[in-house]
C-alpha cells in the first residue's frame, strides 16, 4: 500500500480532504464546512446531530457528504457514535445484520472510535477543534475522535493495536491521516494540563506553559504504537484560525456545526 497523501477535491458541492487513491480499498476524507444546507451558526455542511441544528437538515448534509464520498447507497448502514471524549472503541468485524445492529447501538451509547473490517459500512465522526484520525490498512480501517482526554489516554495508539489484531497486519503497514484540528498557538489550556501532556509525551507536546499541541500528542501516540513516520500525514491548518473552511468550537464560542471524518470500504 502506497504512502498516504491528502488533497482537496470537490464533489456534489462538498469539499473533501482525502486520499483518493483508495488505499487498502478504503475511501476516506475529512469534510470542510461549505456546501451544505445548514443556516448560521451551523453554516453550512454541519454533520453533527448534537449541536442544536435541525435534524432534517443534518440528515440532508450527511446524504450530501456520503454522495461526495460515493457511498450514498449504504446510508442506512452509517455508524455515527455519540462522542463522549473518552477512549472507548467500537469494533465491527462480522458482516451479518445482528453484528451491525450491536455495533450501532454500542456506538450510540457512547464511543470515540470505530474499528471496521467489513465492507459497505460508512463510519462518520464529527469535530470542531478535536483531532480526527483515520487509520487504514489492507482489510479494514478506524475512525477516531481524539480530544484532550482521548489524546492523553492514547486512543489513537489503542486503535492501531485493535486494528492490527483484527486484520493481522503490523503497525508499519498502517496509513494514518490526522485531520483538521486546533493548532498549538490557538489552544490555551491550564498550566496543569500542559504539564500533564509534557509528562506523557515530552516537552514538544506544549508550545509553552499554557498552549497545548494536540496534533503532536496524537502523532507521538501513533509512533509509539508502531506506525512509521512516512505513513503519517496531517492537515496543518488550525481550525480556530481557518473558520472559513472548518468549524471551531473555541473560535466560535461554542456555537457552530461540526465537520466530519468519513471512511468506507467497498466490497471487492
N, C-alpha and C positions, 0 to 999 in steps of 0.2 A: 504494500500500500504506500502510495507516494506521500511525501511530507505535506502537511496541511497548509492551505492558503485561505485568505478571506478577501473577497472582493464584493463591491456593490453591484446590485442588479435590481432592475425594476420590473415587476410583473403584476398585472391587474391593478396598476396604480400603487402597489405596495413596494416600498424599498427594502430590500433584503441585504444583509451582510452574510455571505455564505461561502462554502466550499462547493462549487458547482461541478467538481469532478466526481462527486458522489463516492467518497472513499468508503471502502467496505460495503458498497451498495446502499449507503445511508445518505439521504438528502437532509441537509441541516442548514439552519440560518438563524440569525438574530434579526428581528424586525426593527425598523425605525418608526417614528411616531406619526408619520404622514401617510395619507392615502386612505384613511378610514372615514367613518361616519359620525364619530362622537363629536359633541359640541364642547366648548370651553366649560370647565378647565381640563377636560379629558381629551381635547382635540389632538389627533383625530383617530388614529388607529390604536385605540385603547383595547387591550386584550385582557385586562384584569376584571374579574367579576366581584371584587370585594372592595372597591374604592368609591362606590357611590354612583357609578354610571348606570344608565338604563339597561336592564338585562337584554332586551331585544336588540339594542344597538351593539352591545358587546358580542352577542352571538353573530350578528352580521359581520362585524370586524373579524371575528375568528374565521368565518367562512372565507372572507377575502384572503386572509393570511394562508389558510390551507390551500386555496386555489393557487395562490402565488407559489406555494411550495410543491404543488402538483399532487396533493393527496386529499383533495376535497371529497373523493368517493368514499373515504373512510372517516368522515367527520363524526359519524356515530360511534366510532371506536376511540375518540380522543380521550386521553388521560391528562387531566389538569389538576394537580394536587392543591389542596388547601394548605398554603405555605405557612409554617409556624416558627420559622427561624430556629430550627433545630438541626439534627443530623440524621433523621430517620430516612431510610431509603426503601422505596417500594420496588420489588422485583417481579417482573413478568417474564416467565421463561417457558410457559406452556401455551399452546395455540388454542385450546378449547375455550368456549364462551364462559364456563364457570371460572376459569383462571382469570380471564379478563375482568369479569364482574367482581371477583375478590380483590384484584389489584385496584380497580377503580374505586371501590368502597374504602379500601385502606388509604388510598391517596386522598380522598375527600375527607377522611377522618383527621388527616394531618401528616404531612410529609414534606421534605425539601429536596427530594431527588427521586428519579425513576430510572431503574435499570431495565432495559427491554432487549430481549433476544428473539422476539417473534416478529414476523412481518405484518405489515398493514395496520399498525397501531401508531398513530401520531401521538407525540408527547409534547405538551406545552407547559412551560413555567414562565412566570411573569416577574418583571423587575422595574425598579425606578431608583437605582443607585447601587443596590447589592450586586454581587458578581455572578453573572450567568456563566456556567461551564457546560460545554458539550464534549463528551468523550465518545470516540468512535473506534471500532476495530472490526475485523472480519467476524461477522456473526452477531453483532449487537452494538448498542450504544447506551449512553447515560446522559440525562439532562439534570443539572444540579443547580440549586439556589444557595449561594454562599454569602450570607450577611456576616456581620462580625462574629456572631455566635457560632454560625456554621463554619466560618473560617478558622476560628481558634480551636474548634472541635475537629478540624481537618476533614470535613465532609467530602471534599474532592478526592483526597487520598483514599478515604474509605470506599468511594465509588470506584476508583481504579481497582482496588482489591476485589470487590464484588464482581465487577465486570469481567475481570480476568478469570475468576473462579467459575463464572457461568459460561464463558466462551472457550476457555482453555488456551487463551493467548497469554503472552507475557507482557508486562507493562511497557517494554520497549517497542511493542507493536501498536500501541495506542496513540491516536492523534487527539490532542487536547486543544479546544478552542475556548478562549477566555473572552467573553463578550463585553459589551459596553457597561461601564460601572463608574462610580465616583472616583475621581483622581485623588492622589495623595495630598495635594495642597488645598483641595476643596473639602476634605473630610476631617473636620476638627472634632476631637474626642477628649475625654478626660485624660489627665496625665497618668492616672492609674491604669486605664485601659491600654494606652500606648505602651506602658511599661510591661503589661502582661504579654502583649504581642511581641515586644522585643525579647522577652524571656523565652517565648515559644519559637520564634523564627529568626532572631538575630536583629542587630541594630538597623538593618535596612528595612525592617517592617514598619518603621515610622520615619517620616520626613524630619520631624523634630519632636519635642516633648509633648505636643498636642495634636499632631497630624498623622493619621494612620494610612498606611499603604496596603489596602486590602488586596489589590492585584498582586503585589509582591508575596503576600502571605499565601494566596491561592497557588501561585506558581511554585513557591517553596514546597508546599504540601504535595503538589503533583510530582516534583522532582524527587522528594523523599519517598514517594510511592513507586518510583522506578520509571516514570515517564522521562524520556530523554529530551534535552533542551530543543533539539531541532524538530521535535514533534509537538511543540507548544507554540501556538500563535495567539496574539492578543490584539484586541481593539484598544488603542491607546488614548483616544479622546475621552475626556471626563464627561460623564453625563451632566454633572452640575454646571459645566461651562459650555455645553452644547445643547441647550434645551430646545433649539430649533429642530434638532434631529432626534433627541431622546428625552424621555421623561426623567425628572429628578425630584424625588420626594423632598430632599433638603432644599434645593434651589427654589422649588415652587411651594414651599411652606406647607407640604403635606396635602396639597390639593392638585392632584394630577392623575393621569392614567398610568398604564403600565405597558412597556414594550415586552416582547417575548423572546424566548429561546425555544426553537421548534426543531424536532428531529423525527424522522420517519424512515423505516427500512422496508422497501418494496419486496414482494415475493419474487423469487428468482423465476 
